[in-house]
Amino acid sequence: MHIIGTIIRFVVSALVLMLVGYLVPGFGVMGFWSAILAAIVIAVLGWAVEQLFGRRISPYGRGIVGFISGAVVIYIAQLFVPGMHASILGALLASLVIGIIDLFVPTNFRGRNADGT
C-alpha cells in the first residue's frame, strides 16, 4: 500500500503544480507529464536540501526560511524539467500559493512514523 500512497502523492502534487501554473504569473508547467516530472524533481531537491541543512530549512519547517527554500527549490527545478519555467518572482509566488494549497490539500503525511502512527 506504501507505493500506491507515493504514486497518489505525486499525482496530487502534479495537479497542484498545474493549478499553480494557471494562477501564478511567471510560473508554468506544460502538460501533465512535465508536472509529474516536476513533482519528482522538487521532491528530490527538497529532500537534498533537508539532508544538507536539516528539517528547519525545509518548506515543511514553515516560516520565512522554509518559504524561501521552497522558492529556491522550485526555481532550480526548472533547470531539470523540460516544459517548466519559473522567474524568481514566479518561484516566490508559486512557493506561497503551494504553501496555501498544502494547508487544505496536504501532499505529504506529516507527523507519521514508519509504522503509520
Secondary structure, 3 states (H helix, E strand, C coil): CHHHHHHHHHHHHHHHHHHHHHHCCCEEECCHHHHHHHHHHHHHHHHHHHHHHCHHHCHHHCHHHHHHHHHHHHHHHCCCCCCEEECHHHHHHHHHHHHHHHHHCCCCCCCCCCCCC
